[in-house]
Amino acid sequence: MQDAAAILDRVTDTRATVSPAARPSPPEAAGAAAPVPAPETEERRTAPVELLWDLVFVFAITQVTALLAHRASWSRFGQAMLILALMWWAWSAFVWAANAHPAQSRTLRNCLLAGTVLIFVSGLAVPRAFEGESLLFAASYAAVRFLHLAVYIDASRRGNAQRSAIVGFAVTVVIGMVLLLVGALLTGWGRTALWALAVAIDYAGPAWLTRERLRGLQAVAVAHFAERYGTFVIICLGESIVAVGVGIATVAAGAGTAARHFDAALVLSATLPVLVAVGMWWTYFDRTADAAQDRLRTHADPVLAAADAYSYLHLLIIAGIVIFAGGVKLVVHNSISAPMPDAGRLAMCGGTAVYLIGLAAFRLRILGEAGLERIGAALALLVLYLVSGGFPAWLVGVLIAAVLAVACAVEAAAGESPDVPASS
């Protein structure tokens, strides 16, 4: 228990250096706002209430993965990705708002606690969000987003965030949430279309419609900010491991059939997806996470760089892990000597490929380097899906893990520690 406590303390303990957002960055267009002065320069820790907030997203991501794996079809895939985009945006929005508050803020704590309950309710409704529980999902989710705006208004009152930037994206939040609630009252494609439009408008606010105002939104407490996004990557990787564990436990317990001992085949079918998850962890945390944090700390335009690289491009990283986890749910209980089901094979190969493409895009935006080994590995995985229809499942798992291992080896051999010029 002491070792576990020490590890947790190391994870939550940050050496938060506030980004140079406190000094003005050169505006790219007339009227670009100057950043808000940094609210604090002392060590910034992840607040315990933020860790509690993260826990409810473990459940939410589990529900999204279950939705993805429940019925293999393109329409179900689209629904799962739409729900994931909503969940991701709610979590990411609170990272930004929390970053503009001192860790001991009562407003932040109270709103996060209320949001934890509401997101849990949303998670409960996820499996039937496009059926009978649509209004419950939409109403509880919209309440979370309005709580986020309340946290930001309080940060503005304290002088830690710029009011004009908040008003700018608040308009798109309100429009998006109204569309979400109206869509919940419809059925079929009408609901899906309105929800997709709600997501598009909500995402477009800071990405495009209010981008210049966003530049001056707040100072970025870099270590806290980067740590929070790394935490979400771990949450999703944990869900892929949970998918393996639950599938294997079901088989071992003999659900619907005779119970099985943990023979070599069962152990191998459990080990291969976990090796892939380890490979994903390695590609993100071995070099990329620390290099990105260091780069953001000295970036000439930290708010826009953080918004692009973390809030937007990390959605590809997260989606890739969730798709992979959905594929694991589809295949882990099957015989490893038989070919994988096509949907499961596509999810495992394609999800890993999407993850690598997202990671390459993240590094390109924040570090300014292309990451061709990741793009090459993603293409190799797509080719693997196309040619592996008759391969035994164990061989497909081995090849996915091998592709990731080669990508990790190439990166390690290159000794990547990019020293790139400032970019906007």
C-alpha positions as CSV (number, residue, x, y, z in Angstrom):
1,M,0.0,0.0,0.0
2,Q,2.9,2.4,0.7
3,D,4.3,1.8,-2.8
4,A,0.9,2.5,-4.3
5,A,0.5,5.7,-2.3
6,A,4.0,6.8,-3.4
7,I,3.2,6.2,-7.1
8,L,-0.1,8.1,-6.8
9,D,1.8,11.0,-5.1
10,R,4.2,11.1,-8.0
11,V,1.5,11.1,-10.6
12,T,-0.4,13.9,-9.0
13,D,2.6,16.0,-8.0
14,T,3.5,18.4,-10.8
15,R,6.3,20.9,-11.0
16,A,3.9,23.3,-12.7
17,T,5.7,26.1,-14.4
18,V,3.3,28.6,-15.8
19,S,3.7,29.1,-19.5
20,P,5.0,32.3,-20.9
21,A,1.4,33.1,-21.9
22,A,1.9,35.8,-19.3
23,R,3.9,37.8,-21.8
24,P,2.1,39.1,-24.9
25,S,2.3,37.0,-28.0
26,P,2.5,38.6,-31.4
27,P,-1.1,38.9,-32.8
28,E,-1.7,37.3,-36.1
29,A,-4.7,39.5,-36.9
30,A,-6.0,42.9,-35.9
31,G,-7.8,42.8,-32.6
32,A,-6.0,39.6,-31.3
33,A,-6.2,39.6,-27.5
34,A,-3.3,39.7,-25.2
35,P,-3.1,36.8,-22.8
36,V,-4.3,37.1,-19.2
37,P,-1.6,37.4,-16.6
38,A,-0.7,34.1,-14.9
39,P,-2.9,33.5,-11.8
40,E,-0.2,31.8,-9.8
41,T,3.5,30.8,-10.2
42,E,3.9,28.3,-7.4
43,E,3.7,24.6,-7.8
44,R,0.4,23.5,-9.3
45,R,-1.0,20.1,-8.3
46,T,-3.8,18.1,-9.8
47,A,-6.6,18.6,-7.2
48,P,-8.1,15.5,-5.7
49,V,-11.5,16.5,-7.0
50,E,-10.1,16.4,-10.5
51,L,-9.0,12.8,-10.0
52,L,-12.5,12.0,-8.8
53,W,-13.8,13.7,-11.9
54,D,-11.6,11.4,-14.0
55,L,-13.0,8.3,-12.3
56,V,-16.5,8.9,-13.6
57,F,-15.0,9.1,-17.1
58,V,-13.6,5.6,-16.7
59,F,-17.2,4.5,-16.5
60,A,-18.3,6.8,-19.4
61,I,-15.5,5.4,-21.7
62,T,-16.5,1.9,-20.7
63,Q,-20.0,2.6,-21.8
64,V,-18.9,4.1,-25.1
65,T,-16.7,1.0,-25.8
66,A,-19.7,-1.2,-25.0
67,L,-21.9,0.8,-27.4
68,L,-19.3,0.4,-30.1
69,A,-19.0,-3.4,-29.6
70,H,-22.7,-4.1,-29.0
71,R,-23.7,-4.3,-32.6
72,A,-21.1,-4.2,-35.3
73,S,-22.4,-1.8,-38.0
74,W,-21.3,1.5,-39.5
75,S,-24.3,3.3,-38.0
76,R,-23.5,2.0,-34.5
77,F,-19.8,3.0,-35.1
78,G,-20.9,6.6,-36.0
79,Q,-23.1,6.8,-32.9
80,A,-20.3,5.6,-30.6
81,M,-17.9,8.2,-32.1
82,L,-20.5,11.0,-31.7
83,I,-21.0,10.1,-28.0
84,L,-17.2,9.9,-27.6
85,A,-16.8,13.4,-29.1
86,L,-19.3,14.8,-26.7
87,M,-17.7,13.1,-23.6
88,W,-14.2,14.1,-24.7
89,W,-15.3,17.8,-25.1
90,A,-16.9,17.9,-21.6
91,W,-13.8,16.5,-20.0
92,S,-11.4,18.7,-22.0
93,A,-13.5,21.8,-21.3
94,F,-13.1,21.3,-17.5
95,V,-9.4,20.8,-17.9
96,W,-9.1,24.3,-19.4
97,A,-11.5,25.8,-16.7
98,A,-9.6,24.1,-13.9
99,N,-6.3,25.3,-15.3
100,A,-7.5,28.9,-14.8
101,H,-8.3,28.3,-11.1
102,P,-6.2,27.7,-8.1
103,A,-6.3,24.1,-7.1
104,Q,-8.1,24.9,-3.8
105,S,-10.9,26.9,-5.5
106,R,-14.3,26.1,-3.9
107,T,-16.1,27.0,-7.1
108,L,-14.1,24.5,-9.1
109,R,-14.5,21.8,-6.4
110,N,-18.3,22.3,-6.2
111,C,-18.9,22.4,-9.9
112,L,-16.7,19.3,-10.5
113,L,-18.5,17.4,-7.8
114,A,-21.9,18.3,-9.4
115,G,-20.5,17.5,-12.8
116,T,-19.3,14.1,-11.6
117,V,-22.8,13.1,-10.7
118,L,-24.3,14.5,-14.0
119,I,-21.7,12.8,-16.2
120,F,-22.3,9.5,-14.4
121,V,-26.0,9.9,-15.2
122,S,-25.0,10.6,-18.9
123,G,-22.9,7.5,-18.8
124,L,-25.8,5.4,-17.6
125,A,-27.8,6.6,-20.6
126,V,-25.1,6.1,-23.2
127,P,-26.1,2.5,-24.3
128,R,-29.7,3.8,-25.1
129,A,-28.8,7.4,-25.9
130,F,-30.1,7.0,-29.5
131,E,-33.2,5.1,-28.2
132,G,-35.3,5.7,-25.1
133,E,-32.8,7.5,-22.9
134,S,-31.9,10.3,-25.3
135,L,-33.5,13.1,-23.3
136,L,-31.8,11.9,-20.1
137,F,-28.5,11.8,-21.8
138,A,-28.9,15.2,-23.5
139,A,-30.2,17.0,-20.4
140,S,-27.5,15.7,-18.0
141,Y,-24.8,16.4,-20.5
142,A,-26.0,20.0,-21.2
143,A,-26.0,20.7,-17.5
144,V,-22.4,19.7,-17.3
145,R,-21.5,22.1,-20.1
146,F,-23.3,24.9,-18.4
147,L,-21.5,24.2,-15.2
148,H,-18.2,24.5,-17.2
149,L,-19.3,28.0,-18.3
150,A,-20.0,28.9,-14.6
151,V,-16.5,27.8,-13.6
152,Y,-15.0,30.0,-16.4
153,I,-17.2,33.0,-15.4
154,D,-15.8,32.7,-11.9
155,A,-12.2,32.5,-13.3
156,S,-12.9,35.7,-15.2
157,R,-14.2,37.4,-12.1
158,R,-10.9,36.5,-10.4
159,G,-9.0,38.0,-13.3
160,N,-7.6,34.6,-14.4
161,A,-9.5,34.4,-17.8
162,Q,-10.5,36.9,-20.4
163,R,-14.3,37.6,-20.4
164,S,-14.5,38.4,-24.2
165,A,-13.0,35.0,-25.1
166,I,-15.4,33.2,-22.7
167,V,-18.4,35.1,-24.2
168,G,-17.2,34.1,-27.7
169,F,-17.2,30.3,-27.2
170,A,-20.2,30.4,-24.7
171,V,-22.5,31.4,-27.6
172,T,-21.5,28.2,-29.5
173,V,-21.9,26.1,-26.4
174,V,-25.4,27.4,-25.8
175,I,-26.4,26.8,-29.5
176,G,-24.9,23.3,-29.4
177,M,-26.7,22.4,-26.2
178,V,-30.0,23.7,-27.5
179,L,-29.6,21.5,-30.6
180,L,-28.6,18.5,-28.5
181,L,-31.8,18.9,-26.4
182,V,-34.0,19.5,-29.5
183,G,-32.5,16.4,-31.1
184,A,-33.3,14.3,-28.1
185,L,-37.0,14.9,-28.8
186,L,-36.6,13.6,-32.3
187,T,-36.1,10.0,-33.5
188,G,-33.9,8.2,-36.1
189,W,-31.8,10.2,-38.4
190,G,-33.3,13.5,-37.3
191,R,-31.8,13.1,-33.9
192,T,-28.4,11.9,-35.2
193,A,-28.2,14.9,-37.7
194,L,-29.0,17.5,-35.0
195,W,-26.6,15.9,-32.5
196,A,-23.9,15.9,-35.2
197,L,-24.6,19.6,-35.9
198,A,-24.4,20.3,-32.2
199,V,-21.0,18.7,-32.0
200,A,-19.8,20.6,-35.1
201,I,-20.9,24.0,-33.8
202,D,-19.5,23.3,-30.3
203,Y,-16.1,22.3,-31.6
204,A,-16.1,25.2,-34.2
205,G,-16.4,27.8,-31.4
206,P,-12.8,27.9,-30.2
207,A,-11.4,26.2,-33.3
208,W,-12.6,28.8,-35.8
209,L,-15.4,31.2,-34.9
210,T,-13.6,32.7,-31.8
211,R,-10.0,31.6,-32.5
212,E,-8.4,35.1,-32.3
213,R,-10.2,35.8,-29.0
214,L,-9.1,32.4,-27.7
215,R,-5.4,33.4,-27.9
216,G,-5.8,35.7,-24.9
217,L,-8.1,33.4,-22.9
218,Q,-5.7,32.6,-20.0
219,A,-2.2,31.7,-19.0
220,V,-1.5,28.0,-19.2
221,A,-0.1,26.1,-16.2
222,V,1.8,23.7,-18.4
223,A,2.6,20.8,-16.2
224,H,-0.9,20.6,-14.8
225,F,-2.4,20.9,-18.3
226,A,-0.2,18.2,-19.9
227,E,-0.6,15.9,-17.0
228,R,-4.4,16.0,-17.3
229,Y,-4.4,15.0,-20.9
230,G,-1.9,12.2,-20.2
231,T,-4.2,11.0,-17.5
232,F,-7.1,10.6,-20.0
233,V,-4.9,8.6,-22.4
234,I,-4.1,6.2,-19.5
235,I,-7.9,6.0,-18.7
236,C,-8.6,4.9,-22.2
237,L,-5.7,2.5,-22.3
238,G,-7.0,1.1,-19.0
239,E,-10.4,0.5,-20.7
240,S,-8.7,-1.6,-23.4
241,I,-7.0,-3.7,-20.7
242,V,-10.4,-4.0,-18.8
243,A,-11.9,-5.2,-22.1
244,V,-9.3,-8.0,-22.2
245,G,-9.8,-8.9,-18.6
246,V,-13.6,-9.1,-18.7
247,G,-13.6,-11.1,-21.9
248,I,-11.1,-13.6,-20.6
249,A,-12.8,-13.8,-17.2
250,T,-16.1,-14.6,-19.0
251,V,-14.5,-17.4,-21.0
252,A,-12.8,-18.8,-17.9
253,A,-16.0,-18.7,-15.9
254,G,-17.7,-20.7,-18.7
255,A,-20.5,-18.2,-19.5
256,G,-22.9,-20.3,-21.6
257,T,-20.3,-23.1,-22.0
258,A,-18.1,-25.2,-19.8
259,A,-15.5,-23.3,-17.7
260,R,-11.9,-23.3,-19.1
261,H,-8.6,-23.5,-17.4
262,F,-6.0,-20.8,-18.1
263,D,-4.3,-22.8,-20.8
264,A,-1.6,-21.4,-23.2
265,A,-4.2,-20.4,-25.8
266,L,-6.3,-18.4,-23.3
267,V,-3.2,-16.7,-21.8
268,L,-1.9,-15.8,-25.3
269,S,-5.3,-14.4,-26.3
270,A,-5.1,-12.1,-23.2
271,T,-1.5,-11.2,-23.6
272,L,-1.5,-10.0,-27.2
273,P,-4.0,-7.1,-26.8
274,V,-2.2,-6.0,-23.6
275,L,1.1,-5.9,-25.5
276,V,-0.6,-3.6,-28.0
277,A,-1.8,-1.4,-25.2
278,V,1.7,-1.3,-23.8
279,G,3.0,-0.3,-27.2
280,M,0.5,2.5,-27.4
281,W,1.6,3.7,-23.9
282,W,5.2,3.6,-24.9
283,T,4.7,5.7,-28.1
284,Y,3.0,8.4,-26.1
285,F,4.8,8.5,-22.7
286,D,8.4,7.4,-23.5
287,R,9.3,10.6,-25.3
288,T,6.3,12.4,-26.7
289,A,4.6,13.5,-23.5
290,D,7.6,15.1,-21.9
291,A,8.8,16.7,-25.1
292,A,5.4,18.2,-25.8
293,Q,5.2,19.6,-22.2
294,D,8.7,21.2,-22.5
295,R,7.8,22.7,-25.9
296,L,4.5,24.1,-24.7
297,R,6.3,25.8,-21.8
298,T,8.4,27.9,-24.3
299,H,5.8,28.2,-27.1
300,A,5.3,31.7,-28.5
301,D,1.5,31.1,-28.7
302,P,0.7,28.5,-26.0
303,V,-3.1,28.8,-25.8
304,L,-3.7,28.1,-29.5
305,A,-1.0,25.4,-29.5
306,A,-2.5,23.7,-26.5
307,A,-6.0,24.0,-28.0
308,D,-4.9,22.5,-31.3
309,A,-2.6,19.8,-30.0
310,Y,-4.4,18.7,-26.9
311,S,-8.1,19.6,-27.2
312,Y,-8.5,18.7,-30.8
313,L,-5.8,16.3,-32.0
314,H,-5.9,14.2,-28.9
315,L,-9.5,13.3,-29.9
316,L,-7.9,11.1,-32.7
317,I,-5.6,9.5,-30.1
318,I,-8.5,8.8,-27.8
319,A,-10.7,7.6,-30.6
320,G,-8.0,5.2,-31.8
321,I,-7.7,3.6,-28.3
322,V,-11.5,3.3,-27.9
323,I,-11.9,1.7,-31.3
324,F,-9.2,-0.7,-30.5
325,A,-10.8,-1.5,-27.2
326,G,-14.1,-2.1,-29.0
327,G,-12.3,-4.6,-31.3
328,V,-10.9,-6.4,-28.3
329,K,-14.4,-6.8,-26.9
330,L,-15.5,-8.3,-30.2
331,V,-12.6,-10.9,-30.5
332,V,-11.1,-11.7,-27.2
333,H,-13.6,-14.5,-26.3
334,N,-13.1,-16.2,-29.7
335,S,-10.7,-19.0,-30.6
336,I,-7.2,-17.8,-31.3
337,S,-6.7,-20.4,-34.0
338,A,-9.7,-19.3,-36.0
339,P,-9.7,-16.1,-38.2
340,M,-10.8,-13.0,-36.4
341,P,-14.3,-11.6,-37.2
342,D,-14.0,-8.9,-39.8
343,A,-15.4,-6.2,-37.7
344,G,-13.1,-7.0,-34.8
345,R,-10.0,-7.2,-37.0
346,L,-10.9,-3.8,-38.6
347,A,-11.4,-2.2,-35.2
348,M,-8.1,-3.6,-33.8
349,C,-6.0,-2.7,-36.9
350,G,-7.9,0.5,-37.7
351,G,-8.1,1.7,-34.1
352,T,-4.3,1.3,-33.7
353,A,-3.8,3.1,-37.0
354,V,-6.0,6.0,-36.0
355,Y,-4.1,6.3,-32.7
356,L,-0.8,6.4,-34.5
357,I,-2.0,9.0,-37.0
358,G,-3.4,11.1,-34.2
359,L,-0.1,10.9,-32.3
360,A,1.8,11.9,-35.5
361,A,-0.5,14.9,-35.9
362,F,-0.1,15.9,-32.3
363,R,3.7,15.8,-32.6
364,L,3.6,17.8,-35.8
365,R,1.5,20.5,-34.2
366,I,3.4,20.8,-30.9
367,L,6.9,19.7,-31.9
368,G,7.0,20.5,-35.6
369,E,8.2,17.1,-36.7
370,A,6.5,14.7,-39.0
371,G,6.8,11.3,-37.3
372,L,7.1,9.3,-40.5
373,E,7.6,6.1,-38.6
374,R,4.2,6.5,-37.1
375,I,2.5,7.2,-40.4
376,G,4.4,4.2,-41.9
377,A,3.2,2.0,-39.0
378,A,-0.4,3.1,-39.5
379,L,-0.3,2.3,-43.2
380,A,1.2,-1.1,-42.4
381,L,-1.7,-1.8,-40.0
382,L,-4.2,-0.9,-42.7
383,V,-2.5,-3.2,-45.1
384,L,-2.5,-5.9,-42.5
385,Y,-6.3,-5.6,-42.2
386,L,-6.7,-6.0,-45.9
387,V,-4.5,-9.1,-46.2
388,S,-5.2,-10.9,-43.0
389,G,-8.8,-12.1,-43.5
390,G,-7.8,-15.8,-43.4
391,F,-5.1,-15.4,-40.8
392,P,-5.5,-17.1,-37.4
393,A,-6.4,-14.6,-34.7
394,W,-3.2,-15.1,-32.7
395,L,-1.1,-14.2,-35.8
396,V,-3.0,-11.0,-36.4
397,G,-2.4,-10.1,-32.7
398,V,1.2,-10.8,-33.0
399,L,1.6,-8.7,-36.2
400,I,-0.2,-5.7,-34.7
401,A,2.1,-5.9,-31.6
402,A,5.1,-6.3,-33.9
403,V,4.2,-3.2,-36.0
404,L,4.0,-1.1,-32.8
405,A,7.3,-2.7,-31.5
406,V,9.1,-1.7,-34.7
407,A,7.7,1.9,-34.5
408,C,8.9,2.1,-30.9
409,A,12.3,0.7,-31.8
410,V,12.8,3.1,-34.7
411,E,11.9,6.0,-32.4
412,A,14.3,4.8,-29.7
413,A,17.1,4.3,-32.2
414,A,16.6,7.8,-33.6
415,G,17.0,9.1,-30.0
416,E,14.2,11.7,-30.6
417,S,14.6,14.7,-28.5
418,P,13.5,17.4,-30.9
419,D,14.8,20.8,-30.6
420,V,12.5,22.7,-32.9
421,P,12.1,26.4,-33.6
422,A,9.2,28.3,-32.2
423,S,6.0,27.8,-34.3
424,S,2.5,29.2,-33.9
